Amino acid sequence: MSVPLEKQMWGDMFGMCAGRFGIPWMMDSIPPQS
């Protein structure tokens, strides 16, 4: 994992990694709005 999945300063959970074939992946999870 190049960037561990963790809460960022803008409030989202964000992380980056590379898959088995070297393809980069980014994940961004937005918290629910009430």
Residue pairs with C-beta under 8 A, 6 or more apart in sequence:
1 15
1 16
1 17
2 16
2 17
2 18
2 24
3 14
3 15
3 16
3 17
4 15
5 13
5 14
5 15
5 27
6 13
6 14
6 15
7 13
8 14
11 31
12 28
12 29
12 30
12 31
13 27
13 28
13 29
13 31
14 26
14 27
14 28
14 29
15 26
15 27
16 24
16 25
16 26
16 27
17 24
17 25
18 24
18 25
19 25
